Amino acid sequence: MPLRVGFSEFRKQMLERDLQAIEEVIPILGVEKVILTGDMAAGEYKPDTKIELIIVHDTEYSFGRRADFFSYHLPSSVDIDTLVYTPTEFDEMKEKLPALAKACREGREIFNNA
């Protein structure tokens, strides 16, 4: 099914609006760093583009539970994927995990409180 004319621009506006709202909330959530990755960081806006974030946050929650906090607190009308690392994990893994290393190289840092 063909996309309506202007859908890509509409999707881009939705994503950018939601990202701006997220950027306003991030400082009060106690995070150290946030990196935007994926299609948005590359400037590609497709129907399935979502907001993909790597978040560095000092937390006691297990890796699998950390994203729940941000899913609840980050305002968005579009899908958000978050990977949450503690500062120690991030420092240890940013060169060891190829996907994380790529995100650090190619992503867009949208917050840094370090």
N, CA, C and O atoms as a GROMACS GRO file, in nm:
protein
  456
    1MET      N    1   0.085  -0.117   0.000
    1MET     CA    2   0.000   0.000   0.000
    1MET      C    3   0.090   0.124   0.000
    1MET      O    4   0.181   0.134   0.082
    2PRO      N    5   0.066   0.216  -0.091
    2PRO     CA    6   0.151   0.336  -0.096
    2PRO      C    7   0.127   0.426   0.025
    2PRO      O    8   0.016   0.434   0.078
    3LEU      N    9   0.232   0.493   0.066
    3LEU     CA   10   0.221   0.590   0.175
    3LEU      C   11   0.162   0.719   0.121
    3LEU      O   12   0.183   0.756   0.006
    4ARG      N   13   0.086   0.786   0.206
    4ARG     CA   14   0.030   0.913   0.162
    4ARG      C   15   0.144   1.014   0.149
    4ARG      O   16   0.246   1.005   0.217
    5VAL      N   17   0.125   1.108   0.063
    5VAL     CA   18   0.224   1.212   0.042
    5VAL      C   19   0.244   1.288   0.172
    5VAL      O   20   0.147   1.330   0.236
    6GLY      N   21   0.368   1.307   0.211
    6GLY     CA   22   0.397   1.382   0.331
    6GLY      C   23   0.403   1.299   0.458
    6GLY      O   24   0.429   1.353   0.565
    7PHE      N   25   0.380   1.167   0.448
    7PHE     CA   26   0.382   1.085   0.569
    7PHE      C   27   0.518   1.086   0.634
    7PHE      O   28   0.528   1.094   0.757
    8SER      N   29   0.623   1.077   0.555
    8SER     CA   30   0.759   1.076   0.613
    8SER      C   31   0.785   1.203   0.692
    8SER      O   32   0.843   1.198   0.800
    9GLU      N   33   0.742   1.315   0.638
    9GLU     CA   34   0.762   1.442   0.709
    9GLU      C   35   0.677   1.446   0.836
    9GLU      O   36   0.722   1.496   0.939
   10PHE      N   37   0.555   1.395   0.829
   10PHE     CA   38   0.469   1.389   0.947
   10PHE      C   39   0.532   1.300   1.054
   10PHE      O   40   0.533   1.337   1.172
   11ARG      N   41   0.582   1.184   1.014
   11ARG     CA   42   0.647   1.092   1.109
   11ARG      C   43   0.770   1.158   1.171
   11ARG      O   44   0.793   1.146   1.292
   12LYS      N   45   0.848   1.227   1.090
   12LYS     CA   46   0.966   1.297   1.141
   12LYS      C   47   0.926   1.401   1.246
   12LYS      O   48   0.989   1.411   1.351
   13GLN      N   49   0.821   1.477   1.218
   13GLN     CA   50   0.774   1.578   1.314
   13GLN      C   51   0.729   1.514   1.445
   13GLN      O   52   0.758   1.566   1.553
   14MET      N   53   0.658   1.402   1.437
   14MET     CA   54   0.615   1.330   1.558
   14MET      C   55   0.735   1.286   1.641
   14MET      O   56   0.739   1.306   1.762
   15LEU      N   57   0.831   1.225   1.574
   15LEU     CA   58   0.949   1.173   1.643
   15LEU      C   59   1.030   1.286   1.707
   15LEU      O   60   1.072   1.276   1.822
   16GLU      N   61   1.051   1.393   1.632
   16GLU     CA   62   1.129   1.505   1.685
   16GLU      C   63   1.056   1.573   1.802
   16GLU      O   64   1.120   1.614   1.898
   17ARG      N   65   0.924   1.585   1.792
   17ARG     CA   66   0.846   1.643   1.902
   17ARG      C   67   0.860   1.558   2.028
   17ARG      O   68   0.882   1.611   2.137
   18ASP      N   69   0.845   1.428   2.013
   18ASP     CA   70   0.856   1.339   2.128
   18ASP      C   71   0.998   1.337   2.184
   18ASP      O   72   1.016   1.331   2.306
   19LEU      N   73   1.098   1.342   2.097
   19LEU     CA   74   1.236   1.346   2.145
   19LEU      C   75   1.262   1.473   2.224
   19LEU      O   76   1.331   1.470   2.326
   20GLN      N   77   1.207   1.583   2.179
   20GLN     CA   78   1.223   1.709   2.253
   20GLN      C   79   1.160   1.699   2.392
   20GLN      O   80   1.218   1.746   2.490
   21ALA      N   81   1.043   1.638   2.401
   21ALA     CA   82   0.978   1.619   2.532
   21ALA      C   83   1.062   1.529   2.622
   21ALA      O   84   1.072   1.553   2.742
   22ILE      N   85   1.122   1.427   2.564
   22ILE     CA   86   1.209   1.337   2.640
   22ILE      C   87   1.331   1.413   2.690
   22ILE      O   88   1.372   1.397   2.806
   23GLU      N   89   1.390   1.496   2.605
   23GLU     CA   90   1.509   1.573   2.645
   23GLU      C   91   1.478   1.668   2.761
   23GLU      O   92   1.567   1.697   2.841
   24GLU      N   93   1.356   1.714   2.769
   24GLU     CA   94   1.319   1.803   2.880
   24GLU      C   95   1.304   1.727   3.012
   24GLU      O   96   1.326   1.784   3.119
   25VAL      N   97   1.267   1.600   3.006
   25VAL     CA   98   1.245   1.519   3.125
   25VAL      C   99   1.375   1.454   3.176
   25VAL      O  100   1.392   1.436   3.297
   26ILE      N  101   1.464   1.421   3.086
   26ILE     CA  102   1.586   1.346   3.122
   26ILE      C  103   1.662   1.405   3.241
   26ILE      O  104   1.701   1.329   3.329
   27PRO      N  105   1.685   1.536   3.247
   27PRO     CA  106   1.765   1.588   3.359
   27PRO      C  107   1.707   1.559   3.497
   27PRO      O  108   1.783   1.549   3.594
   28ILE      N  109   1.577   1.546   3.509
   28ILE     CA  110   1.518   1.522   3.641
   28ILE      C  111   1.512   1.373   3.678
   28ILE      O  112   1.470   1.338   3.788
   29LEU      N  113   1.553   1.286   3.586
   29LEU     CA  114   1.548   1.142   3.612
   29LEU      C  115   1.680   1.087   3.667
   29LEU      O  116   1.689   0.968   3.698
   30GLY      N  117   1.780   1.172   3.680
   30GLY     CA  118   1.905   1.129   3.741
   30GLY      C  119   1.998   1.048   3.653
   30GLY      O  120   2.080   0.972   3.703
   31VAL      N  121   1.985   1.063   3.522
   31VAL     CA  122   2.073   0.988   3.432
   31VAL      C  123   2.204   1.062   3.412
   31VAL      O  124   2.213   1.183   3.433
   32GLU      N  125   2.306   0.987   3.371
   32GLU     CA  126   2.436   1.048   3.345
   32GLU      C  127   2.454   1.082   3.198
   32GLU      O  128   2.511   1.186   3.163
   33LYS      N  129   2.405   0.992   3.111
   33LYS     CA  130   2.427   1.012   2.968
   33LYS      C  131   2.315   0.946   2.891
   33LYS      O  132   2.262   0.842   2.932
   34VAL      N  133   2.278   1.007   2.778
   34VAL     CA  134   2.179   0.947   2.688
   34VAL      C  135   2.229   0.964   2.545
   34VAL      O  136   2.268   1.073   2.503
   35ILE      N  137   2.228   0.854   2.471
   35ILE     CA  138   2.271   0.854   2.331
   35ILE      C  139   2.153   0.809   2.245
   35ILE      O  140   2.096   0.702   2.268
   36LEU      N  141   2.118   0.890   2.147
   36LEU     CA  142   2.016   0.854   2.049
   36LEU      C  143   2.084   0.770   1.942
   36LEU      O  144   2.187   0.808   1.888
   37THR      N  145   2.025   0.654   1.911
   37THR     CA  146   2.084   0.564   1.811
   37THR      C  147   1.979   0.531   1.705
   37THR      O  148   1.868   0.584   1.707
   38GLY      N  149   2.015   0.444   1.616
   38GLY     CA  150   1.921   0.393   1.517
   38GLY      C  151   1.890   0.491   1.405
   38GLY      O  152   1.969   0.580   1.373
   39ASP      N  153   1.771   0.472   1.346
   39ASP     CA  154   1.730   0.552   1.230
   39ASP      C  155   1.728   0.701   1.258
   39ASP      O  156   1.771   0.781   1.174
   40MET      N  157   1.679   0.740   1.374
   40MET     CA  158   1.671   0.884   1.405
   40MET      C  159   1.809   0.948   1.409
   40MET      O  160   1.829   1.057   1.356
   41ALA      N  161   1.904   0.880   1.470
   41ALA     CA  162   2.040   0.935   1.477
   41ALA      C  163   2.101   0.947   1.338
   41ALA      O  164   2.182   1.035   1.312
   42ALA      N  165   2.059   0.856   1.248
   42ALA     CA  166   2.109   0.859   1.111
   42ALA      C  167   2.030   0.956   1.022
   42ALA      O  168   2.066   0.977   0.907
   43GLY      N  169   1.923   1.014   1.076
   43GLY     CA  170   1.842   1.107   0.999
   43GLY      C  171   1.747   1.038   0.903
   43GLY      O  172   1.702   1.099   0.806
   44GLU      N  173   1.716   0.911   0.928
   44GLU     CA  174   1.626   0.834   0.843
   44GLU      C  175   1.492   0.818   0.914
   44GLU      O  176   1.486   0.768   1.026
   45TYR      N  177   1.386   0.861   0.849
   45TYR     CA  178   1.252   0.855   0.909
   45TYR      C  179   1.162   0.771   0.821
   45TYR      O  180   1.124   0.812   0.711
   46LYS      N  181   1.128   0.652   0.871
   46LYS     CA  182   1.043   0.558   0.800
   46LYS      C  183   0.918   0.532   0.884
   46LYS      O  184   0.912   0.574   1.000
   47PRO      N  185   0.819   0.464   0.829
   47PRO     CA  186   0.698   0.437   0.907
   47PRO      C  187   0.723   0.363   1.038
   47PRO      O  188   0.650   0.381   1.135
   48ASP      N  189   0.827   0.279   1.041
   48ASP     CA  190   0.854   0.202   1.163
   48ASP      C  191   0.968   0.260   1.247
   48ASP      O  192   1.014   0.195   1.341
   49THR      N  193   1.013   0.379   1.215
   49THR     CA  194   1.119   0.442   1.293
   49THR      C  195   1.070   0.468   1.435
   49THR      O  196   0.958   0.516   1.456
   50LYS      N  197   1.154   0.435   1.531
   50LYS     CA  198   1.121   0.458   1.671
   50LYS      C  199   1.236   0.535   1.736
   50LYS      O  200   1.340   0.555   1.675
   51ILE      N  201   1.215   0.576   1.858
   51ILE     CA  202   1.319   0.644   1.934
   51ILE      C  203   1.400   0.536   2.006
   51ILE      O  204   1.346   0.463   2.090
   52GLU      N  205   1.528   0.528   1.974
   52GLU     CA  206   1.616   0.428   2.033
   52GLU      C  207   1.721   0.500   2.117
   52GLU      O  208   1.796   0.584   2.066
   53LEU      N  209   1.726   0.465   2.246
   53LEU     CA  210   1.814   0.535   2.339
   53LEU      C  211   1.903   0.438   2.415
   53LEU      O  212   1.859   0.331   2.458
   54ILE      N  213   2.027   0.477   2.433
   54ILE     CA  214   2.117   0.412   2.528
   54ILE      C  215   2.127   0.508   2.644
   54ILE      O  216   2.164   0.625   2.628
   55ILE      N  217   2.095   0.458   2.762
   55ILE     CA  218   2.091   0.542   2.882
   55ILE      C  219   2.192   0.490   2.983
   55ILE      O  220   2.196   0.370   3.013
   56VAL      N  221   2.273   0.580   3.035
   56VAL     CA  222   2.366   0.546   3.142
   56VAL      C  223   2.307   0.602   3.270
   56VAL      O  224   2.289   0.723   3.286
   57HIS      N  225   2.277   0.510   3.363
   57HIS     CA  226   2.203   0.547   3.484
   57HIS      C  227   2.250   0.459   3.600
   57HIS      O  228   2.255   0.337   3.587
   58ASP      N  229   2.284   0.521   3.710
   58ASP     CA  230   2.327   0.446   3.828
   58ASP      C  231   2.204   0.387   3.896
   58ASP      O  232   2.122   0.460   3.953
   59THR      N  233   2.191   0.256   3.889
   59THR     CA  234   2.072   0.188   3.940
   59THR      C  235   2.109   0.053   3.998
   59THR      O  236   2.211  -0.006   3.962
   60GLU      N  237   2.025   0.004   4.086
   60GLU     CA  238   2.043  -0.129   4.146
   60GLU      C  239   1.958  -0.234   4.074
   60GLU      O  240   1.974  -0.354   4.099
   61TYR      N  241   1.867  -0.191   3.985
   61TYR     CA  242   1.781  -0.285   3.916
   61TYR      C  243   1.862  -0.376   3.824
   61TYR      O  244   1.969  -0.339   3.776
   62SER      N  245   1.810  -0.497   3.802
   62SER     CA  246   1.875  -0.589   3.709
   62SER      C  247   1.861  -0.533   3.567
   62SER      O  248   1.774  -0.450   3.541
   63PHE      N  249   1.947  -0.578   3.477
   63PHE     CA  250   1.949  -0.526   3.341
   63PHE      C  251   1.810  -0.536   3.277
   63PHE      O  252   1.765  -0.443   3.210
   64GLY      N  253   1.744  -0.648   3.297
   64GLY     CA  254   1.613  -0.669   3.236
   64GLY      C  255   1.502  -0.580   3.289
   64GLY      O  256   1.401  -0.560   3.221
   65ARG      N  257   1.518  -0.525   3.407
   65ARG     CA  258   1.415  -0.441   3.470
   65ARG      C  259   1.438  -0.291   3.450
   65ARG      O  260   1.347  -0.211   3.473
   66ARG      N  261   1.555  -0.253   3.410
   66ARG     CA  262   1.590  -0.110   3.404
   66ARG      C  263   1.506  -0.030   3.306
   66ARG      O  264   1.468   0.083   3.334
   67ALA      N  265   1.476  -0.089   3.193
   67ALA     CA  266   1.400  -0.017   3.090
   67ALA      C  267   1.258   0.016   3.137
   67ALA      O  268   1.198   0.112   3.090
   68ASP      N  269   1.205  -0.064   3.230
   68ASP     CA  270   1.069  -0.041   3.280
   68ASP      C  271   1.054   0.100   3.338
   68ASP      O  272   0.955   0.167   3.313
   69PHE      N  273   1.153   0.142   3.415
   69PHE     CA  274   1.149   0.275   3.476
   69PHE      C  275   1.136   0.383   3.369
   69PHE      O  276   1.055   0.475   3.383
   70PHE      N  277   1.215   0.371   3.263
   70PHE     CA  278   1.214   0.474   3.159
   70PHE      C  279   1.091   0.462   3.069
   70PHE      O  280   1.042   0.564   3.020
   71SER      N  281   1.042   0.342   3.048
   71SER     CA  282   0.918   0.326   2.971
   71SER      C  283   0.804   0.400   3.039
   71SER      O  284   0.717   0.457   2.972
   72TYR      N  285   0.804   0.399   3.169
   72TYR     CA  286   0.699   0.466   3.246
   72TYR      C  287   0.718   0.618   3.249
   72TYR      O  288   0.620   0.692   3.243
   73HIS      N  289   0.842   0.665   3.259
   73HIS     CA  290   0.867   0.807   3.282
   73HIS      C  291   0.896   0.891   3.157
   73HIS      O  292   0.887   1.013   3.163
   74LEU      N  293   0.929   0.828   3.046
   74LEU     CA  294   0.960   0.906   2.926
   74LEU      C  295   0.833   0.927   2.844
   74LEU      O  296   0.769   0.830   2.803
   75PRO      N  297   0.795   1.053   2.820
   75PRO     CA  298   0.672   1.080   2.745
   75PRO      C  299   0.692   1.056   2.596
   75PRO      O  300   0.787   1.107   2.537
   76SER      N  301   0.602   0.980   2.535
   76SER     CA  302   0.613   0.959   2.391
   76SER      C  303   0.486   0.896   2.336
   76SER      O  304   0.422   0.813   2.401
   77SER      N  305   0.450   0.939   2.216
   77SER     CA  306   0.337   0.879   2.146
   77SER      C  307   0.386   0.776   2.045
   77SER      O  308   0.305   0.711   1.978
   78VAL      N  309   0.518   0.761   2.033
   78VAL     CA  310   0.578   0.662   1.943
   78VAL      C  311   0.656   0.560   2.027
   78VAL      O  312   0.680   0.582   2.146
   79ASP      N  313   0.694   0.451   1.964
   79ASP     CA  314   0.770   0.348   2.035
   79ASP      C  315   0.907   0.400   2.077
   79ASP      O  316   0.973   0.473   2.003
   80ILE      N  317   0.947   0.359   2.197
   80ILE     CA  318   1.080   0.391   2.248
   80ILE      C  319   1.147   0.260   2.288
   80ILE      O  320   1.088   0.180   2.360
   81ASP      N  321   1.269   0.240   2.241
   81ASP     CA  322   1.352   0.128   2.286
   81ASP      C  323   1.464   0.186   2.369
   81ASP      O  324   1.532   0.279   2.326
   82THR      N  325   1.484   0.131   2.489
   82THR     CA  326   1.593   0.178   2.574
   82THR      C  327   1.680   0.062   2.617
   82THR      O  328   1.631  -0.046   2.651
   83LEU      N  329   1.809   0.085   2.614
   83LEU     CA  330   1.907  -0.004   2.676
   83LEU      C  331   1.970   0.078   2.787
   83LEU      O  332   2.023   0.186   2.764
   84VAL      N  333   1.963   0.026   2.909
   84VAL     CA  334   2.010   0.101   3.024
   84VAL      C  335   2.129   0.030   3.086
   84VAL      O  336   2.121  -0.087   3.124
   85TYR      N  337   2.240   0.102   3.094
   85TYR     CA  338   2.364   0.050   3.153
   85TYR      C  339   2.401   0.134   3.275
   85TYR      O  340   2.375   0.254   3.278
   86THR      N  341   2.460   0.069   3.375
   86THR     CA  342   2.518   0.146   3.485
   86THR      C  343   2.645   0.212   3.431
   86THR      O  344   2.696   0.169   3.328
   87PRO      N  345   2.697   0.315   3.498
   87PRO     CA  346   2.820   0.379   3.451
   87PRO      C  347   2.936   0.279   3.438
   87PRO      O  348   3.013   0.285   3.342
   88THR      N  349   2.949   0.188   3.534
   88THR     CA  350   3.057   0.089   3.528
   88THR      C  351   3.039  -0.004   3.409
   88THR      O  352   3.134  -0.031   3.336
   89GLU      N  353   2.917  -0.054   3.388
   89GLU     CA  354   2.890  -0.141   3.274
   89GLU      C  355   2.919  -0.070   3.143
   89GLU      O  356   2.980  -0.126   3.052
   90PHE      N  357   2.875   0.053   3.133
   90PHE     CA  358   2.894   0.129   3.010
   90PHE      C  359   3.043   0.145   2.979
   90PHE      O  360   3.086   0.122   2.866
   91ASP      N  361   3.121   0.184   3.080
   91ASP     CA  362   3.265   0.202   3.059
   91ASP      C  363   3.334   0.072   3.020
   91ASP      O  364   3.424   0.071   2.936
   92GLU      N  365   3.291  -0.039   3.080
   92GLU     CA  366   3.351  -0.169   3.050
   92GLU      C  367   3.308  -0.223   2.914
   92GLU      O  368   3.387  -0.288   2.846
   93MET      N  369   3.184  -0.198   2.875
   93MET     CA  370   3.128  -0.263   2.757
   93MET      C  371   3.130  -0.180   2.629
   93MET      O  372   3.108  -0.234   2.521
   94LYS      N  373   3.155  -0.050   2.639
   94LYS     CA  374   3.142   0.033   2.519
   94LYS      C  375   3.241  -0.003   2.409
   94LYS      O  376   3.218   0.030   2.292
   95GLU      N  377   3.350  -0.070   2.443
   95GLU     CA  378   3.443  -0.115   2.340
   95GLU      C  379   3.430  -0.264   2.312
   95GLU      O  380   3.470  -0.311   2.206
   96LYS      N  381   3.374  -0.339   2.406
   96LYS     CA  382   3.364  -0.485   2.393
   96LYS      C  383   3.243  -0.529   2.312
   96LYS      O  384   3.251  -0.625   2.235
   97LEU      N  385   3.131  -0.461   2.328
   97LEU     CA  386   3.009  -0.497   2.255
   97LEU      C  387   3.004  -0.420   2.124
   97LEU      O  388   2.994  -0.297   2.125
   98PRO      N  389   3.011  -0.489   2.010
   98PRO     CA  390   3.013  -0.419   1.882
   98PRO      C  391   2.895  -0.324   1.861
   98PRO      O  392   2.913  -0.214   1.810
   99ALA      N  393   2.775  -0.364   1.900
   99ALA     CA  394   2.658  -0.277   1.882
   99ALA      C  395   2.668  -0.151   1.967
   99ALA      O  396   2.629  -0.043   1.923
  100LEU      N  397   2.720  -0.164   2.088
  100LEU     CA  398   2.736  -0.049   2.176
  100LEU      C  399   2.847   0.043   2.125
  100LEU      O  400   2.834   0.165   2.130
  101ALA      N  401   2.955  -0.016   2.077
  101ALA     CA  402   3.065   0.063   2.021
  101ALA      C  403   3.016   0.143   1.899
  101ALA      O  404   3.050   0.260   1.883
  102LYS      N  405   2.936   0.078   1.814
  102LYS     CA  406   2.880   0.147   1.697
  102LYS      C  407   2.787   0.259   1.739
  102LYS      O  408   2.791   0.368   1.682
  103ALA      N  409   2.704   0.234   1.838
  103ALA     CA  410   2.612   0.337   1.887
  103ALA      C  411   2.689   0.457   1.942
  103ALA      O  412   2.648   0.571   1.921
  104CYS      N  413   2.799   0.432   2.010
  104CYS     CA  414   2.881   0.542   2.064
  104CYS      C  415   2.946   0.622   1.951
  104CYS      O  416   2.961   0.743   1.961
  105ARG      N  417   2.986   0.553   1.845
  105ARG     CA  418   3.051   0.620   1.731
  105ARG      C  419   2.951   0.698   1.646
  105ARG      O  420   2.975   0.813   1.609
  106GLU      N  421   2.837   0.634   1.617
  106GLU     CA  422   2.744   0.688   1.519
  106GLU      C  423   2.621   0.755   1.580
  106GLU      O  424   2.548   0.826   1.511
  107GLY      N  425   2.599   0.732   1.708
  107GLY     CA  426   2.482   0.790   1.773
  107GLY      C  427   2.500   0.938   1.802
  107GLY      O  428   2.607   0.995   1.782
  108ARG      N  429   2.392   0.997   1.849
  108ARG     CA  430   2.392   1.140   1.882
  108ARG      C  431   2.371   1.155   2.032
  108ARG      O  432   2.264   1.121   2.084
  109GLU      N  433   2.470   1.206   2.101
  109GLU     CA  434   2.458   1.227   2.245
  109GLU      C  435   2.362   1.342   2.269
  109GLU      O  436   2.385   1.454   2.225
  110ILE      N  437   2.253   1.313   2.340
  110ILE     CA  438   2.152   1.418   2.364
  110ILE      C  439   2.154   1.468   2.507
  110ILE      O  440   2.089   1.567   2.540
  111PHE      N  441   2.229   1.399   2.593
  111PHE     CA  442   2.242   1.445   2.732
  111PHE      C  443   2.370   1.388   2.790
  111PHE      O  444   2.403   1.271   2.769
  112ASN      N  445   2.443   1.472   2.864
  112ASN     CA  446   2.564   1.427   2.933
  112ASN      C  447   2.579   1.507   3.061
  112ASN      O  448   2.603   1.628   3.058
  113ASN      N  449   2.566   1.440   3.173
  113ASN     CA  450   2.578   1.503   3.303
  113ASN      C  451   2.706   1.458   3.374
  113ASN      O  452   2.721   1.477   3.494
  114ALA      N  453   2.797   1.399   3.298
  114ALA     CA  454   2.921   1.347   3.358
  114ALA      C  455   3.023   1.457   3.380
  114ALA      O  456   3.132   1.431   3.430
   0.00000   0.00000   0.00000
